[in-house]
Amino acid sequence: MSDQAPLSRLDLNLLVSLDALLTERSVTRAAERLHLSQPALSASLARLRTHFNDPILARTGNSYELTPLASRLSEHTAAALDAARRVFESQAEWDPSQSTREFAIYGSDYSLATTGRRLASLAAGRAPGVRFRFMVHNQQIVEDAVNRLRGADGLLMPHGFLTDLPYTDLFTDTWVIIAADDNPAIGDAVTLDDIARQPWVFTYQSRSAFTSATRQIQQLGIEPRVEAVVESFLALPMFIAGTDRLALVQAGLAAYARGTGGIRVHEPPFDATPIHNAMWWHPVHRRDPEHEWLRTLAVEAVSGLHHEAA
């Protein structure tokens, strides 16, 4: 038998207390957040310390710091609490027009600027009480997607980075190259020699974080000279205007890039691999009617995006 206490013997209210303590790192502030007395929350902390055989909060001078165990717990507690909340908020019949559910979705700023804003706009007309929490992902979230998606509703990301998770296909985009409109080194079209000669701004540059187009450039035998790495597609034009740098952005952001001023958009001098955008989600949502509504709405929201990107 397991040495761990059965779940039925645990007080799940302790999960709420733990989340507040890990977030606030103070018994006083955590108690205020939960509208509890300080002695009541101190009692919960004592029970948590007994359960984990760990102080959870360790005093350092006039403040508290999380113990190493508590730091690890903080990565899972919020997701666990959110998952528990979803269980008890589930309804036998769900009417989106009456719902106040919040959907949490990760994505790059490109995904949020394209799919996210259209999804929120479409939902506002059909389910005015539904809320969205859009969060910019990072490398750690993508690498731990299976666990992160237990407490979130989706991750907007192209194919090629995730496996073994269900997904809903959204729209197809492609890549363009942006350059300053006063860059004297670039003519009417960008050439492979330009790609090899000019400095670059990349959005991601690591073994597990990259774009398909930058990988293609390397596969052509060209190692771009990268002057800066900016983990934001929307910020790229500001690092290009008035410089001799080049950058790759999705065609869906071409109009935005031009609109920032001082930018020209060029077709790449190679057959860039298309971007097949999708929303990835955890199998726990497979039979969730609310999540099914979200997935269907997302597809409808971006139904014309591939035409806009052309």
Disulfide bonds with the S-S distance in Angstrom:
none
